[in-house]
Amino acid sequence: MLANTAVLTQLPEAEAFSRWLEVDGDWVEEPNVRRGGMSGVKRIYTESGKVLYRKQQDGHIYRSLRHPLGYPTVMREREALLALHQLDVAVPPLVYAACRKTSDGWQALLVTEGLDGYRSLEEHYAEGAESAWGEALHGRIIEEVGRVIGRLNSGRWQHGCIRLKHVFVRVTDGCPEVALLDLEKSRRRFFASQAARHDLQQSRRRLEMSDALWERFLMGYQSSYGASLPRVAKHG
């Protein structure tokens, strides 16, 4: 079964959830057990041939003051996707998100569009793309990565899990564009500085940047964040 989005997005919530689950797909991210439940991602297709990604979860929850007994992490991701879009941070367009409580616990779905032309930094680096880019373009790409994360943090949003596989890049006519994925650990902080400290520390540790590229990253970050930056250790 292929997805007819025009029909699925108009169905009552209870029926829509079951119908989205019926759409055939292939595992992109094999189901894994964490947070007390299962979570995985399937690639599915619309009747027009468009690629969508369906994250499906059973009993995969987080706890907070608002949800002390637990609530599906994809609903937190839905909130982040909508908020980041308003901050002009590129993220996968949201198609559908919902959850339901069964006798066995929470079930949840999150359906997003693919990011046309984008590939993760992890994929780019695995293929040696930095050599093809050259030093100048590579520097502009990393500066744009910093600018996007700075814009995110200036809105008091923290990504929470910055890794090479979560930062996606597309270069068009020498102009880099950056998008962020995997937002289920994202959250709004009370102060922008809290979000900045956390995400800057993760970026320094995990994005595999030389000192020179880190300076380019900070240049881009500062241009969109605007305020004084917290100190970040090179390791730790």
N, C-alpha and C positions, 0 to 999 in steps of 0.2 A: 504494500500500500504506500502510495506517495502522498505527501501533504498538500492539501488544497487549503492554503492559508486564508483565502477569502471566506471559506466556509467555517474553518476551525476557529477563527477569531470572532465569529459571530455566535457561536454555540453557547448555551448556558454553561456556567463554570464546571458543574459536576460532569456533564457530558463531554465537554471539551477536554478535560484531563484524561479521561479514558481514551478518547479518540486520538490525542497526541501520542499516547503510549502505543497505540496500534500501528503507528507509522514505522515501516521497516527501516533499519539502519545498521551500520557497522561500527563496532567499538573503535573509537579514536583513543580514548583513555580507558583501559581495562578497569572494571569495577574494583575498588579497593575498600578495605574495611578500616575505618577510622572514625573518631568522634562517636563511637558507639553504634555505627551503622555502615551502610554501603553507599558509595558514590562513584559514578562513571559517566562518560560522555560518548554519545553516538553521533555519527555523521548521518544526516537524513537528507532527503531531497524533496523538493516541491514538484508539483505536476509540470511546472514550467522549466524544471531542470536546475533551479537555484539550490545552492548548498546551505543547509542549516545545521546547527549543532544543538543537540538535546542533552542537557545534563539531567540525569535522573538519580534520585536518592531515596533510600529507605532508612529511616531511623538515624539519619545523619544530621545532627543538631548542634546548636551552640546555646549557651546559657548567658543571660544578662539580667540586669535589674528589671528590665521590661518583660523578659521571658525567663524567669527563674527555673521553670520546669523544662525548658528547652524549646527550640523552634528551628525549623529547617534552615541550613546555612544558605540555600539558594534564595531565600526570601531576603536575607541580608544582602546578597549579591545583587538582587533585583533593585534594591534601594540604592546601592552604590552605582549601578549602571545608569539609572535615571539622574542621580545627582551629578555624576561626572560629565554626562552629556550637557547638563546646564552650565558646567564650568568650562565647556569647550575643550574637554579632554577626550580624545578619540578612543572609543570603546566599541565592542560589537553591538550593533543595533538590536534592541530587545524586541522579540516577537511575542513571547508568551512566558508567563511565570505564574505558578500556583502551587498550593499545597493542600493536602487533605489528611485528616486524622482517621485512622482505621483501628481495628481491634489490635493490630500488631504494631501500631505506632504511626509516626509521621511518614508520609510519602510526599515527594516534591519534584517539580519539573521546572527547568529553565531552558527556553529555546531562544537562540540568538542567530543572527545572520553571520556568515563568514566575512572576513576582512579581505576583500579582493586586492590582490597584489602585495599583501603584507606577509612577511616571514619573521620568525623570531630571531633575535640576536644569536641565540644558541645555534639555530640552523645556519645562519650566515657565517658565524665563526667556524663551525664544523667544516664548512666548505671553503674556508680561506678567503671569504669575501673581502676582508679588510685589505688584502693585497690588491684585489681588483679595484676597490674603491680608491686606494691611494690615501696618503696621510691627510690631505686637505679635506676630502669628502668624509673620511672617517671622523675627523675632528668635528665637522659640521653635524654629523649624525649624533655623536655623543652629546654635543651641545644642545641639540633638539631634545634628546632624551632628558637631559637635565631641566630644560625649559618646561617640558610636559609634567614631570614629577613636581617641579616647583609650583606650577599652576594648581595641581592637585592638592598639595599641602597648604597653599595659601588659602584655599577654601575650607581648611580644617579637616580635610579628608586624608586618611592614612591608607596607603595600599596594603601594607601589612605583610606582603610576601613577595618582595621584589627579587626576581631571578632572571637570568638570561632568557629563559623560556617564556617569561611573561611580558617581555618588552618586544613589541613587534615593529618592524621598520619597512617602509616602502620608499623607494627613491624614484622620483619622476623628473626627468630633465635636470638631474643634478640637485633637485630640491628634496631633502629628506622629510618624511612624515612619520610620526611615532604614535602608536596606539598601545594601550595597556589591557592585559587580559587577566583572568583568574582573580576575581575581586571578592571571593567569598570570605576572606579574612579582613576586608576593608571595613573601616568604621570612621565615623565622625568624631573628632577629638574636641575637647573643650577649648583648647588653644592651638593655633596653627603651629606654634613652636614644638608641641608634643608630636604632632604628625611629622614635622620636619626632622626632628631628632631621630625618630625611629626609621624613617625611610632613607634618610641620608646615610645612616649607619649601615643599613642593609645594602644600599647601592654601593658604598665603598667596599664592602666585603665581597659582594656577590657578582658584580658586573665586570670583573676582570679588567680593570682599567689601569693603565700605566699612570704615573704621576702627572705626565703631560695631559693625558686624556681626562684625568680627574679634574684638572684645572679647567678644561673646556666644559666638562659637565657642570662644575660650579658656576662658571660664567653664564651658562644657559639657565641654570636653576635660579641664580640671583636675579636675573632679568625678569622672571615671572613671579618669584616669591616676594621680592621687594624688601623684606625686613632683614635684620641682622641674622646671620646663620649660626646655629649652634656648632660647637666644636665637634669634630668627628675623628675618631681614632682610625688609623690606617688598618689596624687589625682589631678583632675583638667583637 
